Amino acid sequence: MDTFEKIDDQTIQVTKMVEPDVITYDISFLKTQRETIQAQKDRDNAQRDTELSEVDNLLAKAKSLGIKETVIPVDVTPLSVVEEVIK
């Protein structure tokens, strides 16, 4: 049975009780499973490479057109100054 405990007002802790599980695998199944997973990984990686290439091409085109990133000013007041103001 799982147990639940309040740690603080924003946090819950869950302890999961897991029953022992025995699984038997056939070697040919494992080999097939590995091949399937590898094929999926290769396909997914190829898709990510395509997406990265597309983004890189868009960034290059934007640069060639003189399009620049909007820079949002960030307050870089040292924390010690902020703490002093708060006091």
C-alpha positions, 0 to 999 in steps of 0.5 A: 500500500502506498503512503502519502505524507505532507512535507510542507505546504507545497510538497507531498511525499509518496512512498510506493510499495512495489510487489516483487515481480518476476519476468521471463524473457525469450532471447529472440524476443529481446533481440527483436525488441532491441532492433525495434527500439534502435530503429525507433531511435534512429528514426527519431534522431533523423527527425530531430536532425531535420528540425534542427536543420530547418531552424538553423536555415531560418536563423541564417536567413533572418541574419542575412535579412538583418533581423536581430533578436530583441534584447530584454533589459535585465536588472543586474542589481547585486543581491546585497543591494536588494537585501539592504533596500529590503531591510 
